[in-house]
Amino acid sequence: MKLLLDENLSPRLESVTDDEIWQYAKDNDFAIVSKDSDFSERSVLRGSPPKVIWLRIDNCTTIRAGFLLRDAFPRIQAFLSPTEESCLVLTLHV
């Protein structure tokens, strides 16, 4: 399982365009993890690869986002297996 984090998840990540992220993920077999709806919308229009994991969460620490990903690990594994789904939406339950 290879995940490519969109820059909105951490200020330490480098700034590149969405097109560059999409193409890199597609070429290198990554799933894109993002808090923005732009990649989920793109996945609806273009399908996969790459697959998109959309984190529907408010502003929070990267640690909290990491907990969400870790807790959803079984769902993510199932989503990344060969299926027709192109976008997985994850939310924090308060």
Phi and psi in degrees as GROMACS dihedral restraints (atoms count N, CA, C in turn):
[ dihedral_restraints ]
;  ai    aj    ak    al  type     phi  dphi    fc
    3     4     5     6     1  -121.0    20    10
    4     5     6     7     1   123.3    20    10
    6     7     8     9     1  -113.7    20    10
    7     8     9    10     1   134.1    20    10
    9    10    11    12     1  -110.2    20    10
   10    11    12    13     1   116.7    20    10
   12    13    14    15     1   -86.6    20    10
   13    14    15    16     1   128.2    20    10
   15    16    17    18     1   -66.3    20    10
   16    17    18    19     1   149.4    20    10
   18    19    20    21     1   -62.0    20    10
   19    20    21    22     1   -18.6    20    10
   21    22    23    24     1   -71.3    20    10
   22    23    24    25     1    -9.5    20    10
   24    25    26    27     1   -85.2    20    10
   25    26    27    28     1   -19.1    20    10
   27    28    29    30     1  -155.6    20    10
   28    29    30    31     1   132.0    20    10
   30    31    32    33     1   -68.9    20    10
   31    32    33    34     1   -11.9    20    10
   33    34    35    36     1   -81.7    20    10
   34    35    36    37     1   -10.4    20    10
   36    37    38    39     1   -81.0    20    10
   37    38    39    40     1   150.4    20    10
   39    40    41    42     1   -76.2    20    10
   40    41    42    43     1   152.9    20    10
   42    43    44    45     1   -86.4    20    10
   43    44    45    46     1   118.5    20    10
   45    46    47    48     1  -137.4    20    10
   46    47    48    49     1   163.8    20    10
   48    49    50    51     1   -75.8    20    10
   49    50    51    52     1   159.4    20    10
   51    52    53    54     1   -61.1    20    10
   52    53    54    55     1   -37.5    20    10
   54    55    56    57     1   -60.8    20    10
   55    56    57    58     1   -41.7    20    10
   57    58    59    60     1   -66.4    20    10
   58    59    60    61     1   -41.2    20    10
   60    61    62    63     1   -62.8    20    10
   61    62    63    64     1   -47.5    20    10
   63    64    65    66     1   -58.6    20    10
   64    65    66    67     1   -49.3    20    10
   66    67    68    69     1   -66.0    20    10
   67    68    69    70     1   -41.0    20    10
   69    70    71    72     1   -62.7    20    10
   70    71    72    73     1   -44.6    20    10
   72    73    74    75     1   -62.2    20    10
   73    74    75    76     1   -43.0    20    10
   75    76    77    78     1   -63.8    20    10
   76    77    78    79     1   -46.1    20    10
   78    79    80    81     1   -69.4    20    10
   79    80    81    82     1   -26.4    20    10
   81    82    83    84     1  -117.2    20    10
   82    83    84    85     1    16.0    20    10
   84    85    86    87     1    59.8    20    10
   85    86    87    88     1    46.3    20    10
   87    88    89    90     1  -105.3    20    10
   88    89    90    91     1   153.6    20    10
   90    91    92    93     1   -98.9    20    10
   91    92    93    94     1   141.0    20    10
   93    94    95    96     1   -91.6    20    10
   94    95    96    97     1   131.1    20    10
   96    97    98    99     1  -110.2    20    10
   97    98    99   100     1   123.8    20    10
   99   100   101   102     1  -147.1    20    10
  100   101   102   103     1   152.2    20    10
  102   103   104   105     1   -93.2    20    10
  103   104   105   106     1   -10.8    20    10
  105   106   107   108     1   -91.9    20    10
  106   107   108   109     1   148.3    20    10
  108   109   110   111     1   -76.0    20    10
  109   110   111   112     1   -12.2    20    10
  111   112   113   114     1   -59.1    20    10
  112   113   114   115     1   -39.3    20    10
  114   115   116   117     1   -74.4    20    10
  115   116   117   118     1   -34.2    20    10
  117   118   119   120     1   -66.4    20    10
  118   119   120   121     1   -39.3    20    10
  120   121   122   123     1   -64.4    20    10
  121   122   123   124     1   -41.0    20    10
  123   124   125   126     1   -63.5    20    10
  124   125   126   127     1   -38.2    20    10
  126   127   128   129     1   -65.9    20    10
  127   128   129   130     1   -33.5    20    10
  129   130   131   132     1   -67.0    20    10
  130   131   132   133     1   -41.8    20    10
  132   133   134   135     1   -73.8    20    10
  133   134   135   136     1   -39.4    20    10
  135   136   137   138     1  -105.6    20    10
  136   137   138   139     1   -15.7    20    10
  138   139   140   141     1    74.0    20    10
  139   140   141   142     1  -163.9    20    10
  141   142   143   144     1  -124.6    20    10
  142   143   144   145     1   158.8    20    10
  144   145   146   147     1   -80.1    20    10
  145   146   147   148     1   162.4    20    10
  147   148   149   150     1   -81.8    20    10
  148   149   150   151     1   160.5    20    10
  150   151   152   153     1   -83.4    20    10
  151   152   153   154     1   156.8    20    10
  153   154   155   156     1  -125.4    20    10
  154   155   156   157     1   133.6    20    10
  156   157   158   159     1  -110.8    20    10
  157   158   159   160     1   111.5    20    10
  159   160   161   162     1   -99.6    20    10
  160   161   162   163     1   117.2    20    10
  162   163   164   165     1   -89.7    20    10
  163   164   165   166     1   106.2    20    10
  165   166   167   168     1   -88.8    20    10
  166   167   168   169     1    77.1    20    10
  168   169   170   171     1  -134.4    20    10
  169   170   171   172     1   150.2    20    10
  171   172   173   174     1   -73.3    20    10
  172   173   174   175     1  -179.9    20    10
  174   175   176   177     1   -56.8    20    10
  175   176   177   178     1   128.8    20    10
  177   178   179   180     1  -155.6    20    10
  178   179   180   181     1   171.6    20    10
  180   181   182   183     1   -72.3    20    10
  181   182   183   184     1   158.6    20    10
  183   184   185   186     1   -64.8    20    10
  184   185   186   187     1   -27.3    20    10
  186   187   188   189     1   -64.5    20    10
  187   188   189   190     1   -43.3    20    10
  189   190   191   192     1   -65.8    20    10
  190   191   192   193     1   -40.6    20    10
  192   193   194   195     1   -62.4    20    10
  193   194   195   196     1   -39.2    20    10
  195   196   197   198     1   -62.2    20    10
  196   197   198   199     1   -39.6    20    10
  198   199   200   201     1   -61.9    20    10
  199   200   201   202     1   -41.3    20    10
  201   202   203   204     1   -60.5    20    10
  202   203   204   205     1   -46.1    20    10
  204   205   206   207     1   -63.4    20    10
  205   206   207   208     1   -43.2    20    10
  207   208   209   210     1   -63.9    20    10
  208   209   210   211     1   -44.6    20    10
  210   211   212   213     1   -65.8    20    10
  211   212   213   214     1   -29.0    20    10
  213   214   215   216     1   -92.7    20    10
  214   215   216   217     1     9.4    20    10
  216   217   218   219     1   -49.4    20    10
  217   218   219   220     1   -48.4    20    10
  219   220   221   222     1   -60.7    20    10
  220   221   222   223     1   -39.6    20    10
  222   223   224   225     1   -65.4    20    10
  223   224   225   226     1   -39.6    20    10
  225   226   227   228     1   -65.3    20    10
  226   227   228   229     1   -44.2    20    10
  228   229   230   231     1   -58.0    20    10
  229   230   231   232     1   -46.4    20    10
  231   232   233   234     1   -62.7    20    10
  232   233   234   235     1   -41.1    20    10
  234   235   236   237     1   -63.7    20    10
  235   236   237   238     1   -38.6    20    10
  237   238   239   240     1   -79.9    20    10
  238   239   240   241     1    -9.8    20    10
  240   241   242   243     1   -69.5    20    10
  241   242   243   244     1   163.4    20    10
  243   244   245   246     1   -59.8    20    10
  244   245   246   247     1   104.1    20    10
  246   247   248   249     1  -141.6    20    10
  247   248   249   250     1   170.8    20    10
  249   250   251   252     1   -81.4    20    10
  250   251   252   253     1   -14.9    20    10
  252   253   254   255     1   -64.4    20    10
  253   254   255   256     1   140.1    20    10
  255   256   257   258     1  -114.7    20    10
  256   257   258   259     1   -14.3    20    10
  258   259   260   261     1  -142.7    20    10
  259   260   261   262     1   131.3    20    10
  261   262   263   264     1  -112.3    20    10
  262   263   264   265     1   127.4    20    10
  264   265   266   267     1  -103.0    20    10
  265   266   267   268     1   125.4    20    10
  267   268   269   270     1  -118.5    20    10
  268   269   270   271     1   138.4    20    10
  270   271   272   273     1  -129.0    20    10
  271   272   273   274     1   154.6    20    10
  273   274   275   276     1   -85.3    20    10
  274   275   276   277     1   133.8    20    10
  276   277   278   279     1   -99.0    20    10
  277   278   279   280     1   121.6    20    10
